[in-house]
Structures are given as structure tokens and as C-alpha cells.
Amino acid sequence: MEQLFNIDFKKISTSSNKEELERKKYFDLFLKTGLPNKKNESWKFSDLNFIISKNFKQIANYDNFKFDKKIELINDFDHNHIILINGVFKSCDIRFEEKEKVKIERLNSLKGISNQSNNNLHNLNQALSLGGFNLEVQKDYKCKKPIIIYNYFTSNLDNKIINNSNQIKLNQNSELILIEYNIGEQCKFLKNTFEKININKGSELKTFTIQKTKSNGYFYKNISGTQDYNSSYQNFILSSGLKFNKIEIDMDLVKENASCYILAGLILGKEEHQEIKTRVNHMATNCKSYQKIKNVLQKDSKGVYQGKIFVKDNAQKTDAYQLSKALILDDRAEFNAKPELEIYADDVKCSHGSTSGSIDDDAIHYLMTRGIELPIAKKLLINGFINEIFEKIPEEKLKIFLEKSIKEQVNGI
């Protein structure tokens, strides 16, 4: 493992000798266990040690970079924005909001995310993180426009590793739409991100993850959070086009009437591997969770979904639903699903399911009898299969933008 990671701690700006020693301590802890592999149940379908060792001969922390390129902003709808360059906070513009109501600043990485002792990638993150962003919405404030995070990656990242941490907090009765928009150059790198979310009483957070173009990057993101009374969290994942991507989501519904929605629509192509792993913990009464994960797999791609619903003994009246669906377009493609229920309360409504198969021949035949050619008929059905996840988005301009993004991906098949 030491031979794979060639880390120069002098390239990391630290505030004190104590911080430098602390970082080295975390890195030594990481080296003892290394990258996760199939011996870890959470990684049985996505052996990161094998994948990274196969594709990288050596990984270094990246050099200092200069960035003078103008990022092309989305013009489909009005929005605020945050700019991250290689995971590091660069600037923000919240022109549509009351400035004192939305706080955005660079996050001090070593103070941002609490230790996750069972996740060795957290040790790696703490050792090498250059910080991300801290975002806080004040009490009773509903953001007027979405905030887009332009996550830009420069062209000098080949065989480099990026580590960053983000923190998002919604105070009581606040609302926010947050869109992570990944853009950048075609190079091979590893990105390791930890994100903490805190949604207080009566607040609502909607997050979207979108990949603009295909990327040779290898991405891991860990999202953990808590939800208070009558809060709502909706996470839409559309991060197609990545060489490797694993997103882990662990949400605690700690007060009654909290609701959590996780919806994903992924279109995977040649040599692409993506996994979504979720754990929704129902810790209080009358909470609701809804998960729907959809994959379109072509060529030799691999899709994975591991989802767990945990219901504590006092979490009566829980309503939890979980479903994964895969549309397999090639015999070489692979889809693995592992749905789980762990229930200790007796007055609950919980269900899970998983299906996979090819495109419906009868539907293809029906469209072709109406004069639609076979390639277009297939794309129409794929588009309809994925677009179902947008039903819960009331913001019309945002919905149109997302549907357009999916259509562009489908047309690339």
C-alpha cells in the first residue's frame, strides 16, 4: 500500500506542527488497513483495492495549481453558485439571497467531519483533505433560488488523489435546493469526499448530483446526516459517465414525521462501475423513507445497489419503501442488488424489491408499428424508464433541465 501511495505532506498547508503530526497519524492508520476489499461486507461488489491497484501504478497528492479558466455557468434557470476547484473552495455568489441568511465558507477539514472509525477511507480523508465548504441556512429562511456547486477538475490531475470534506446545515424551518455539477478535463484521478448533513425541525433539503460529461475519475463519496422533527431530505443522483463511482448514504431520522427520499437514475457504459449504498435509520415514530434506484447498463458496465432499512423498536408507524430496477442492454453487463430490512418495531409498513431485465419486446414492437425506427424506439423506452424519478420535482425549470441532461445521455447510447 505504501508503494501505491506516494504522499508528500509538505504539499499540504497546515496551521501548526500539531496538525501535521495529526495528519501523519491518520495516514499511518490508513496504511495499516489499506483500501477496502471484498473481505469488507460493504465492499463485496466493489473491491476498491483491486480496482485502484489495477488502474493506478502510483498515486500522489496533487501539486499546487493555477486556475484562470472561466467556468461556463448553466443558463437554463437562475441560481446561486459555489465554485470548487479540485475539491477546494474557491468562491461563491449568492446574489439571489439575503446575504446574512446564507453562510458559505471554506471548511477546515480536520474539524469538519467526526471520526468514522469503521471506515478507513475516512482516515485517508483526514490525512490529506484540503477542505471543502461549510454551508448554513439560517432559521426560517427559504432560499429563493437553487445553489449549484460547480465541481471543476483541472487537467493536471493524472494519478493524483483529491480529499475534501463538506458540511451542510439547515436551521429550523429553512429550505434549500443544492445541485452538485461535476465538470472538468479528461484525466485519471481518485476523489475521496466526506459530507455531513444536519436538517433541523421543519426544514427541507433537496440535493442533486449531475455529471456533465464522461470522466476517467474514480469517485467515492460518503454522506451521513441527521433529520429532526417534520424535516424532509430528497437526494437525486444522476452521476452517469464516471469510470468508478460509489456513493454511501447513511441518514438518521431521529425525530417523528421526518421523511427521506433517495432516487437515482444511472446510465452506465463501457468499463464503468457505479454503486449506491444506503442505510436509512428510522429512530422515531411516524417517519417515512422512499428509495428508488434505476440503472441502464450497456456493454461491460457494472451497477450495484446495497440498501438497508433499519427500524428501531420505538419507531412505530414507520413507512419505508425500497426498490431497485435494472435495464440490461448487453449480455456482458452486470447488476447486483442487496436489499435489507432490519426491523424491531411491530407496527410498521416496510417493503423492498429488485428487478432486472432487458427492454420489453412488446413495447418495442408497438412503437415500431407506429412508424418509429428501432434505435429511436429503444431510446424512448430508456428515457421513460429513467425519467420516472423526476416525478417528485415540482420546480418546472429544474425538472426540464434534468430531463434534458438525461436525454443527452440516452442519445449517447
TORKOL-4160 file (C-alpha; in steps of 0.2 Angstrom, whole numbers, padded with zeros to 4 digits, m for minus):
413
<pt num="1" X="0000" Y="0000" Z="0000"/>
<pt num="2" X="0014" Y="0012" Z="0004"/>
<pt num="3" X="0021" Y="0009" Z="m0014"/>
<pt num="4" X="0005" Y="0014" Z="m0021"/>
<pt num="5" X="0003" Y="0030" Z="m0012"/>
<pt num="6" X="0017" Y="0042" Z="m0014"/>
<pt num="7" X="0012" Y="0056" Z="m0002"/>
<pt num="8" X="0022" Y="0072" Z="0001"/>
<pt num="9" X="0015" Y="0081" Z="0017"/>
<pt num="10" X="0025" Y="0096" Z="0013"/>
<pt num="11" X="0012" Y="0100" Z="m0001"/>
<pt num="12" X="m0002" Y="0101" Z="0012"/>
<pt num="13" X="m0003" Y="0118" Z="0020"/>
<pt num="14" X="m0005" Y="0116" Z="0039"/>
<pt num="15" X="m0008" Y="0128" Z="0053"/>
<pt num="16" X="0004" Y="0120" Z="0065"/>
<pt num="17" X="0016" Y="0106" Z="0068"/>
<pt num="18" X="0002" Y="0098" Z="0079"/>
<pt num="19" X="m0009" Y="0097" Z="0063"/>
<pt num="20" X="0005" Y="0090" Z="0053"/>
<pt num="21" X="0008" Y="0076" Z="0065"/>
<pt num="22" X="m0011" Y="0073" Z="0067"/>
<pt num="23" X="m0012" Y="0071" Z="0048"/>
<pt num="24" X="0003" Y="0059" Z="0048"/>
<pt num="25" X="m0006" Y="0049" Z="0062"/>
<pt num="26" X="m0022" Y="0047" Z="0051"/>
<pt num="27" X="m0011" Y="0042" Z="0036"/>
<pt num="28" X="m0002" Y="0028" Z="0046"/>
<pt num="29" X="m0019" Y="0022" Z="0052"/>
<pt num="30" X="m0025" Y="0021" Z="0034"/>
<pt num="31" X="m0009" Y="0011" Z="0029"/>
<pt num="32" X="m0012" Y="m0002" Z="0042"/>
<pt num="33" X="m0028" Y="m0007" Z="0034"/>
<pt num="34" X="m0027" Y="0000" Z="0016"/>
<pt num="35" X="m0041" Y="0002" Z="0003"/>
<pt num="36" X="m0057" Y="m0008" Z="0007"/>
<pt num="37" X="m0058" Y="m0025" Z="m0002"/>
<pt num="38" X="m0071" Y="m0040" Z="m0003"/>
<pt num="39" X="m0067" Y="m0045" Z="0015"/>
<pt num="40" X="m0077" Y="m0030" Z="0020"/>
<pt num="41" X="m0095" Y="m0034" Z="0018"/>
<pt num="42" X="m0099" Y="m0016" Z="0012"/>
<pt num="43" X="m0087" Y="m0018" Z="m0002"/>
<pt num="44" X="m0091" Y="m0036" Z="m0008"/>
<pt num="45" X="m0097" Y="m0030" Z="m0025"/>
<pt num="46" X="m0085" Y="m0015" Z="m0027"/>
<pt num="47" X="m0067" Y="m0021" Z="m0022"/>
<pt num="48" X="m0059" Y="m0004" Z="m0021"/>
<pt num="49" X="m0042" Y="m0011" Z="m0018"/>
<pt num="50" X="m0042" Y="m0022" Z="m0033"/>
<pt num="51" X="m0050" Y="m0008" Z="m0044"/>
<pt num="52" X="m0037" Y="0005" Z="m0039"/>
<pt num="53" X="m0022" Y="m0006" Z="m0039"/>
<pt num="54" X="m0027" Y="m0012" Z="m0057"/>
<pt num="55" X="m0029" Y="0006" Z="m0064"/>
<pt num="56" X="m0015" Y="0016" Z="m0054"/>
<pt num="57" X="0003" Y="0011" Z="m0053"/>
<pt num="58" X="0006" Y="0026" Z="m0041"/>
<pt num="59" X="m0005" Y="0039" Z="m0033"/>
<pt num="60" X="0002" Y="0056" Z="m0027"/>
<pt num="61" X="m0007" Y="0071" Z="m0019"/>
<pt num="62" X="m0008" Y="0084" Z="m0032"/>
<pt num="63" X="0004" Y="0099" Z="m0034"/>
<pt num="64" X="m0002" Y="0117" Z="m0032"/>
<pt num="65" X="m0012" Y="0123" Z="m0047"/>
<pt num="66" X="m0016" Y="0139" Z="m0055"/>
<pt num="67" X="m0034" Y="0141" Z="m0061"/>
<pt num="68" X="m0038" Y="0155" Z="m0073"/>
<pt num="69" X="m0051" Y="0147" Z="m0084"/>
<pt num="70" X="m0069" Y="0154" Z="m0084"/>
<pt num="71" X="m0082" Y="0141" Z="m0079"/>
<pt num="72" X="m0097" Y="0141" Z="m0091"/>
<pt num="73" X="m0112" Y="0143" Z="m0079"/>
<pt num="74" X="m0129" Y="0135" Z="m0083"/>
<pt num="75" X="m0141" Y="0147" Z="m0090"/>
<pt num="76" X="m0157" Y="0136" Z="m0090"/>
<pt num="77" X="m0163" Y="0144" Z="m0074"/>
<pt num="78" X="m0157" Y="0157" Z="m0061"/>
<pt num="79" X="m0146" Y="0151" Z="m0047"/>
<pt num="80" X="m0133" Y="0155" Z="m0034"/>
<pt num="81" X="m0116" Y="0146" Z="m0035"/>
<pt num="82" X="m0101" Y="0139" Z="m0026"/>
<pt num="83" X="m0085" Y="0135" Z="m0036"/>
<pt num="84" X="m0074" Y="0121" Z="m0030"/>
<pt num="85" X="m0058" Y="0118" Z="m0039"/>
<pt num="86" X="m0051" Y="0100" Z="m0037"/>
<pt num="87" X="m0062" Y="0099" Z="m0021"/>
<pt num="88" X="m0055" Y="0116" Z="m0014"/>
<pt num="89" X="m0067" Y="0130" Z="m0010"/>
<pt num="90" X="m0063" Y="0145" Z="m0022"/>
<pt num="91" X="m0078" Y="0157" Z="m0022"/>
<pt num="92" X="m0096" Y="0159" Z="m0020"/>
<pt num="93" X="m0110" Y="0170" Z="m0027"/>
<pt num="94" X="m0127" Y="0171" Z="m0018"/>
<pt num="95" X="m0134" Y="0186" Z="m0027"/>
<pt num="96" X="m0152" Y="0180" Z="m0026"/>
<pt num="97" X="m0152" Y="0178" Z="m0007"/>
<pt num="98" X="m0151" Y="0189" Z="0008"/>
<pt num="99" X="m0133" Y="0188" Z="0012"/>
<pt num="100" X="m0135" Y="0187" Z="0031"/>
<pt num="101" X="m0147" Y="0172" Z="0029"/>
<pt num="102" X="m0135" Y="0160" Z="0020"/>
<pt num="103" X="m0117" Y="0157" Z="0026"/>
<pt num="104" X="m0104" Y="0149" Z="0015"/>
<pt num="105" X="m0086" Y="0147" Z="0019"/>
<pt num="106" X="m0071" Y="0136" Z="0017"/>
<pt num="107" X="m0072" Y="0121" Z="0029"/>
<pt num="108" X="m0057" Y="0117" Z="0040"/>
<pt num="109" X="m0056" Y="0099" Z="0035"/>
<pt num="110" X="m0049" Y="0092" Z="0052"/>
<pt num="111" X="m0064" Y="0100" Z="0062"/>
<pt num="112" X="m0077" Y="0096" Z="0049"/>
<pt num="113" X="m0082" Y="0078" Z="0050"/>
<pt num="114" X="m0082" Y="0067" Z="0066"/>
<pt num="115" X="m0072" Y="0052" Z="0066"/>
<pt num="116" X="m0079" Y="0036" Z="0057"/>
<pt num="117" X="m0069" Y="0023" Z="0065"/>
<pt num="118" X="m0076" Y="0009" Z="0054"/>
<pt num="119" X="m0072" Y="0017" Z="0038"/>
<pt num="120" X="m0053" Y="0018" Z="0033"/>
<pt num="121" X="m0056" Y="0030" Z="0019"/>
<pt num="122" X="m0061" Y="0042" Z="0032"/>
<pt num="123" X="m0043" Y="0041" Z="0039"/>
<pt num="124" X="m0036" Y="0044" Z="0022"/>
<pt num="125" X="m0048" Y="0059" Z="0020"/>
<pt num="126" X="m0042" Y="0066" Z="0037"/>
<pt num="127" X="m0024" Y="0064" Z="0032"/>
<pt num="128" X="m0025" Y="0073" Z="0016"/>
<pt num="129" X="m0040" Y="0084" Z="0015"/>
<pt num="130" X="m0038" Y="0101" Z="0009"/>
<pt num="131" X="m0055" Y="0106" Z="0015"/>
<pt num="132" X="m0071" Y="0109" Z="0005"/>
<pt num="133" X="m0086" Y="0120" Z="0010"/>
<pt num="134" X="m0097" Y="0124" Z="0025"/>
<pt num="135" X="m0115" Y="0129" Z="0021"/>
<pt num="136" X="m0128" Y="0135" Z="0033"/>
<pt num="137" X="m0145" Y="0142" Z="0030"/>
<pt num="138" X="m0152" Y="0152" Z="0045"/>
<pt num="139" X="m0168" Y="0149" Z="0054"/>
<pt num="140" X="m0185" Y="0152" Z="0045"/>
<pt num="141" X="m0176" Y="0156" Z="0028"/>
<pt num="142" X="m0181" Y="0148" Z="0012"/>
<pt num="143" X="m0168" Y="0150" Z="m0001"/>
<pt num="144" X="m0176" Y="0159" Z="m0017"/>
<pt num="145" X="m0165" Y="0150" Z="m0030"/>
<pt num="146" X="m0155" Y="0134" Z="m0030"/>
<pt num="147" X="m0137" Y="0134" Z="m0026"/>
<pt num="148" X="m0126" Y="0125" Z="m0039"/>
<pt num="149" X="m0109" Y="0118" Z="m0034"/>
<pt num="150" X="m0098" Y="0119" Z="m0049"/>
<pt num="151" X="m0086" Y="0105" Z="m0045"/>
<pt num="152" X="m0072" Y="0108" Z="m0058"/>
<pt num="153" X="m0057" Y="0096" Z="m0060"/>
<pt num="154" X="m0041" Y="0103" Z="m0069"/>
<pt num="155" X="m0031" Y="0094" Z="m0082"/>
<pt num="156" X="m0015" Y="0091" Z="m0071"/>
<pt num="157" X="m0024" Y="0078" Z="m0060"/>
<pt num="158" X="m0017" Y="0062" Z="m0068"/>
<pt num="159" X="m0013" Y="0049" Z="m0055"/>
<pt num="160" X="m0017" Y="0061" Z="m0041"/>
<pt num="161" X="m0029" Y="0060" Z="m0026"/>
<pt num="162" X="m0041" Y="0073" Z="m0020"/>
<pt num="163" X="m0048" Y="0073" Z="m0002"/>
<pt num="164" X="m0061" Y="0085" Z="0004"/>
<pt num="165" X="m0075" Y="0087" Z="0017"/>
<pt num="166" X="m0091" Y="0097" Z="0016"/>
<pt num="167" X="m0104" Y="0102" Z="0029"/>
<pt num="168" X="m0122" Y="0107" Z="0026"/>
<pt num="169" X="m0134" Y="0113" Z="0040"/>
<pt num="170" X="m0152" Y="0119" Z="0038"/>
<pt num="171" X="m0158" Y="0128" Z="0054"/>
<pt num="172" X="m0176" Y="0127" Z="0059"/>
<pt num="173" X="m0190" Y="0129" Z="0045"/>
<pt num="174" X="m0177" Y="0133" Z="0031"/>
<pt num="175" X="m0177" Y="0127" Z="0013"/>
<pt num="176" X="m0163" Y="0124" Z="0001"/>
<pt num="177" X="m0160" Y="0116" Z="m0016"/>
<pt num="178" X="m0142" Y="0111" Z="m0019"/>
<pt num="179" X="m0135" Y="0104" Z="m0035"/>
<pt num="180" X="m0118" Y="0097" Z="m0037"/>
<pt num="181" X="m0112" Y="0099" Z="m0055"/>
<pt num="182" X="m0096" Y="0089" Z="m0060"/>
<pt num="183" X="m0086" Y="0096" Z="m0074"/>
<pt num="184" X="m0068" Y="0096" Z="m0080"/>
<pt num="185" X="m0054" Y="0089" Z="m0090"/>
<pt num="186" X="m0052" Y="0070" Z="m0095"/>
<pt num="187" X="m0039" Y="0063" Z="m0084"/>
<pt num="188" X="m0037" Y="0049" Z="m0072"/>
<pt num="189" X="m0038" Y="0053" Z="m0053"/>
<pt num="190" X="m0046" Y="0047" Z="m0037"/>
<pt num="191" X="m0058" Y="0058" Z="m0027"/>
<pt num="192" X="m0062" Y="0054" Z="m0008"/>
<pt num="193" X="m0076" Y="0065" Z="m0001"/>
<pt num="194" X="m0085" Y="0065" Z="0016"/>
<pt num="195" X="m0101" Y="0076" Z="0019"/>
<pt num="196" X="m0111" Y="0079" Z="0034"/>
<pt num="197" X="m0129" Y="0085" Z="0033"/>
<pt num="198" X="m0139" Y="0092" Z="0048"/>
<pt num="199" X="m0158" Y="0095" Z="0044"/>
<pt num="200" X="m0167" Y="0103" Z="0058"/>
<pt num="201" X="m0185" Y="0104" Z="0063"/>
<pt num="202" X="m0197" Y="0108" Z="0049"/>
<pt num="203" X="m0183" Y="0110" Z="0036"/>
<pt num="204" X="m0182" Y="0104" Z="0018"/>
<pt num="205" X="m0166" Y="0099" Z="0008"/>
<pt num="206" X="m0166" Y="0094" Z="m0010"/>
<pt num="207" X="m0149" Y="0088" Z="m0017"/>
<pt num="208" X="m0145" Y="0083" Z="m0035"/>
<pt num="209" X="m0129" Y="0076" Z="m0042"/>
<pt num="210" X="m0126" Y="0078" Z="m0060"/>
<pt num="211" X="m0111" Y="0073" Z="m0071"/>
<pt num="212" X="m0109" Y="0085" Z="m0086"/>
<pt num="213" X="m0098" Y="0074" Z="m0097"/>
<pt num="214" X="m0089" Y="0057" Z="m0096"/>
<pt num="215" X="m0074" Y="0056" Z="m0084"/>
<pt num="216" X="m0060" Y="0045" Z="m0081"/>
<pt num="217" X="m0061" Y="0049" Z="m0062"/>
<pt num="218" X="m0063" Y="0037" Z="m0048"/>
<pt num="219" X="m0075" Y="0044" Z="m0035"/>
<pt num="220" X="m0080" Y="0039" Z="m0018"/>
<pt num="221" X="m0092" Y="0050" Z="m0008"/>
<pt num="222" X="m0099" Y="0046" Z="0010"/>
<pt num="223" X="m0114" Y="0056" Z="0015"/>
<pt num="224" X="m0120" Y="0055" Z="0033"/>
<pt num="225" X="m0134" Y="0065" Z="0042"/>
<pt num="226" X="m0147" Y="0068" Z="0054"/>
<pt num="227" X="m0165" Y="0073" Z="0052"/>
<pt num="228" X="m0176" Y="0082" Z="0066"/>
<pt num="229" X="m0195" Y="0083" Z="0068"/>
<pt num="230" X="m0205" Y="0085" Z="0052"/>
<pt num="231" X="m0190" Y="0088" Z="0041"/>
<pt num="232" X="m0188" Y="0082" Z="0023"/>
<pt num="233" X="m0172" Y="0076" Z="0013"/>
<pt num="234" X="m0173" Y="0072" Z="m0005"/>
<pt num="235" X="m0157" Y="0066" Z="m0014"/>
<pt num="236" X="m0157" Y="0064" Z="m0033"/>
<pt num="237" X="m0142" Y="0055" Z="m0041"/>
<pt num="238" X="m0139" Y="0057" Z="m0059"/>
<pt num="239" X="m0120" Y="0054" Z="m0059"/>
<pt num="240" X="m0118" Y="0044" Z="m0075"/>
<pt num="241" X="m0102" Y="0044" Z="m0085"/>
<pt num="242" X="m0089" Y="0041" Z="m0071"/>
<pt num="243" X="m0076" Y="0027" Z="m0073"/>
<pt num="244" X="m0079" Y="0022" Z="m0055"/>
<pt num="245" X="m0092" Y="0029" Z="m0043"/>
<pt num="246" X="m0098" Y="0024" Z="m0026"/>
<pt num="247" X="m0110" Y="0034" Z="m0015"/>
<pt num="248" X="m0114" Y="0029" Z="0003"/>
<pt num="249" X="m0128" Y="0037" Z="0011"/>
<pt num="250" X="m0132" Y="0035" Z="0030"/>
<pt num="251" X="m0147" Y="0045" Z="0037"/>
<pt num="252" X="m0154" Y="0045" Z="0054"/>
<pt num="253" X="m0172" Y="0050" Z="0056"/>
<pt num="254" X="m0171" Y="0055" Z="0074"/>
<pt num="255" X="m0187" Y="0064" Z="0077"/>
<pt num="256" X="m0205" Y="0059" Z="0072"/>
<pt num="257" X="m0213" Y="0064" Z="0055"/>
<pt num="258" X="m0196" Y="0065" Z="0046"/>
<pt num="259" X="m0195" Y="0059" Z="0028"/>
<pt num="260" X="m0181" Y="0054" Z="0017"/>
<pt num="261" X="m0181" Y="0051" Z="m0002"/>
<pt num="262" X="m0166" Y="0044" Z="m0012"/>
<pt num="263" X="m0169" Y="0042" Z="m0030"/>
<pt num="264" X="m0156" Y="0038" Z="m0044"/>
<pt num="265" X="m0156" Y="0036" Z="m0062"/>
<pt num="266" X="m0139" Y="0030" Z="m0069"/>
<pt num="267" X="m0134" Y="0026" Z="m0087"/>
<pt num="268" X="m0118" Y="0016" Z="m0087"/>
<pt num="269" X="m0107" Y="0012" Z="m0102"/>
<pt num="270" X="m0091" Y="0004" Z="m0107"/>
<pt num="271" X="m0080" Y="m0001" Z="m0092"/>
<pt num="272" X="m0090" Y="0010" Z="m0080"/>
<pt num="273" X="m0094" Y="0004" Z="m0062"/>
<pt num="274" X="m0106" Y="0013" Z="m0050"/>
<pt num="275" X="m0113" Y="0008" Z="m0034"/>
<pt num="276" X="m0126" Y="0016" Z="m0022"/>
<pt num="277" X="m0126" Y="0010" Z="m0004"/>
<pt num="278" X="m0139" Y="0017" Z="0008"/>
<pt num="279" X="m0144" Y="0015" Z="0026"/>
<pt num="280" X="m0159" Y="0024" Z="0032"/>
<pt num="281" X="m0161" Y="0023" Z="0051"/>
<pt num="282" X="m0179" Y="0025" Z="0057"/>
<pt num="283" X="m0176" Y="0030" Z="0075"/>
<pt num="284" X="m0193" Y="0039" Z="0079"/>
<pt num="285" X="m0212" Y="0036" Z="0076"/>
<pt num="286" X="m0221" Y="0041" Z="0060"/>
<pt num="287" X="m0206" Y="0043" Z="0049"/>
<pt num="288" X="m0206" Y="0039" Z="0030"/>
<pt num="289" X="m0192" Y="0034" Z="0018"/>
<pt num="290" X="m0193" Y="0030" Z="0000"/>
<pt num="291" X="m0179" Y="0024" Z="m0011"/>
<pt num="292" X="m0180" Y="0020" Z="m0030"/>
<pt num="293" X="m0164" Y="0016" Z="m0039"/>
<pt num="294" X="m0164" Y="0014" Z="m0058"/>
<pt num="295" X="m0149" Y="0008" Z="m0069"/>
<pt num="296" X="m0147" Y="0006" Z="m0088"/>
<pt num="297" X="m0132" Y="m0005" Z="m0091"/>
<pt num="298" X="m0124" Y="m0007" Z="m0108"/>
<pt num="299" X="m0108" Y="m0016" Z="m0114"/>
<pt num="300" X="m0097" Y="m0022" Z="m0099"/>
<pt num="301" X="m0103" Y="m0010" Z="m0086"/>
<pt num="302" X="m0107" Y="m0015" Z="m0068"/>
<pt num="303" X="m0121" Y="m0007" Z="m0057"/>
<pt num="304" X="m0123" Y="m0011" Z="m0039"/>
<pt num="305" X="m0136" Y="m0006" Z="m0026"/>
<pt num="306" X="m0135" Y="m0011" Z="m0007"/>
<pt num="307" X="m0149" Y="m0003" Z="0003"/>
<pt num="308" X="m0154" Y="m0006" Z="0021"/>
<pt num="309" X="m0169" Y="0000" Z="0031"/>
<pt num="310" X="m0166" Y="m0001" Z="0050"/>
<pt num="311" X="m0181" Y="0002" Z="0061"/>
<pt num="312" X="m0178" Y="0004" Z="0080"/>
<pt num="313" X="m0190" Y="m0004" Z="0092"/>
<pt num="314" X="m0199" Y="0013" Z="0097"/>
<pt num="315" X="m0201" Y="0018" Z="0078"/>
<pt num="316" X="m0219" Y="0013" Z="0077"/>
<pt num="317" X="m0229" Y="0018" Z="0062"/>
<pt num="318" X="m0214" Y="0018" Z="0051"/>
<pt num="319" X="m0217" Y="0018" Z="0032"/>
<pt num="320" X="m0202" Y="0013" Z="0022"/>
<pt num="321" X="m0201" Y="0008" Z="0004"/>
<pt num="322" X="m0186" Y="0002" Z="m0006"/>
<pt num="323" X="m0184" Y="m0004" Z="m0025"/>
<pt num="324" X="m0170" Y="m0006" Z="m0037"/>
<pt num="325" X="m0173" Y="m0009" Z="m0056"/>
<pt num="326" X="m0160" Y="m0013" Z="m0069"/>
<pt num="327" X="m0162" Y="m0012" Z="m0088"/>
<pt num="328" X="m0148" Y="m0023" Z="m0095"/>
<pt num="329" X="m0144" Y="m0019" Z="m0114"/>
<pt num="330" X="m0129" Y="m0031" Z="m0116"/>
<pt num="331" X="m0125" Y="m0049" Z="m0110"/>
<pt num="332" X="m0109" Y="m0043" Z="m0103"/>
<pt num="333" X="m0117" Y="m0030" Z="m0092"/>
<pt num="334" X="m0119" Y="m0035" Z="m0073"/>
<pt num="335" X="m0131" Y="m0029" Z="m0060"/>
<pt num="336" X="m0130" Y="m0034" Z="m0041"/>
<pt num="337" X="m0143" Y="m0029" Z="m0028"/>
<pt num="338" X="m0143" Y="m0032" Z="m0010"/>
<pt num="339" X="m0159" Y="m0025" Z="m0001"/>
<pt num="340" X="m0160" Y="m0027" Z="0018"/>
<pt num="341" X="m0173" Y="m0025" Z="0031"/>
<pt num="342" X="m0169" Y="m0024" Z="0050"/>
<pt num="343" X="m0185" Y="m0021" Z="0060"/>
<pt num="344" X="m0188" Y="m0021" Z="0079"/>
<pt num="345" X="m0205" Y="m0012" Z="0079"/>
<pt num="346" X="m0221" Y="m0022" Z="0076"/>
<pt num="347" X="m0232" Y="m0008" Z="0069"/>
<pt num="348" X="m0223" Y="m0004" Z="0053"/>
<pt num="349" X="m0226" Y="m0004" Z="0034"/>
<pt num="350" X="m0209" Y="m0009" Z="0026"/>
<pt num="351" X="m0205" Y="m0017" Z="0009"/>
<pt num="352" X="m0191" Y="m0020" Z="m0003"/>
<pt num="353" X="m0188" Y="m0027" Z="m0020"/>
<pt num="354" X="m0177" Y="m0029" Z="m0035"/>
<pt num="355" X="m0179" Y="m0032" Z="m0053"/>
<pt num="356" X="m0168" Y="m0033" Z="m0069"/>
<pt num="357" X="m0171" Y="m0037" Z="m0087"/>
<pt num="358" X="m0170" Y="m0032" Z="m0105"/>
<pt num="359" X="m0181" Y="m0020" Z="m0115"/>
<pt num="360" X="m0199" Y="m0026" Z="m0117"/>
<pt num="361" X="m0200" Y="m0033" Z="m0134"/>
<pt num="362" X="m0219" Y="m0030" Z="m0135"/>
<pt num="363" X="m0216" Y="m0011" Z="m0131"/>
<pt num="364" X="m0203" Y="m0011" Z="m0145"/>
<pt num="365" X="m0215" Y="m0019" Z="m0157"/>
<pt num="366" X="m0229" Y="m0007" Z="m0153"/>
<pt num="367" X="m0218" Y="0008" Z="m0156"/>
<pt num="368" X="m0211" Y="0001" Z="m0172"/>
<pt num="369" X="m0229" Y="m0002" Z="m0179"/>
<pt num="370" X="m0232" Y="0016" Z="m0176"/>
<pt num="371" X="m0218" Y="0020" Z="m0188"/>
<pt num="372" X="m0204" Y="0023" Z="m0176"/>
<pt num="373" X="m0187" Y="0016" Z="m0180"/>
<pt num="374" X="m0179" Y="0003" Z="m0169"/>
<pt num="375" X="m0165" Y="0014" Z="m0162"/>
<pt num="376" X="m0177" Y="0028" Z="m0158"/>
<pt num="377" X="m0189" Y="0016" Z="m0150"/>
<pt num="378" X="m0176" Y="0010" Z="m0138"/>
<pt num="379" X="m0171" Y="0027" Z="m0133"/>
<pt num="380" X="m0189" Y="0032" Z="m0130"/>
<pt num="381" X="m0191" Y="0017" Z="m0118"/>
<pt num="382" X="m0175" Y="0020" Z="m0109"/>
<pt num="383" X="m0179" Y="0039" Z="m0107"/>
<pt num="384" X="m0196" Y="0034" Z="m0100"/>
<pt num="385" X="m0188" Y="0021" Z="m0088"/>
<pt num="386" X="m0176" Y="0034" Z="m0081"/>
<pt num="387" X="m0187" Y="0050" Z="m0081"/>
<pt num="388" X="m0199" Y="0042" Z="m0068"/>
<pt num="389" X="m0188" Y="0048" Z="m0054"/>
<pt num="390" X="m0192" Y="0066" Z="m0058"/>
<pt num="391" X="m0210" Y="0064" Z="m0054"/>
<pt num="392" X="m0207" Y="0072" Z="m0036"/>
<pt num="393" X="m0198" Y="0088" Z="m0043"/>
<pt num="394" X="m0211" Y="0102" Z="m0043"/>
<pt num="395" X="m0198" Y="0115" Z="m0049"/>
<pt num="396" X="m0203" Y="0116" Z="m0068"/>
<pt num="397" X="m0187" Y="0124" Z="m0075"/>
<pt num="398" X="m0176" Y="0112" Z="m0065"/>
<pt num="399" X="m0186" Y="0097" Z="m0070"/>
<pt num="400" X="m0184" Y="0102" Z="m0088"/>
<pt num="401" X="m0165" Y="0104" Z="m0086"/>
<pt num="402" X="m0163" Y="0087" Z="m0078"/>
<pt num="403" X="m0174" Y="0079" Z="m0091"/>
<pt num="404" X="m0163" Y="0087" Z="m0105"/>
<pt num="405" X="m0147" Y="0080" Z="m0096"/>
<pt num="406" X="m0154" Y="0063" Z="m0096"/>
<pt num="407" X="m0160" Y="0064" Z="m0114"/>
<pt num="408" X="m0142" Y="0069" Z="m0119"/>
<pt num="409" X="m0135" Y="0054" Z="m0110"/>
<pt num="410" X="m0148" Y="0042" Z="m0118"/>
<pt num="411" X="m0144" Y="0049" Z="m0135"/>
<pt num="412" X="m0126" Y="0044" Z="m0132"/>
<pt num="413" X="m0130" Y="0026" Z="m0131"/>
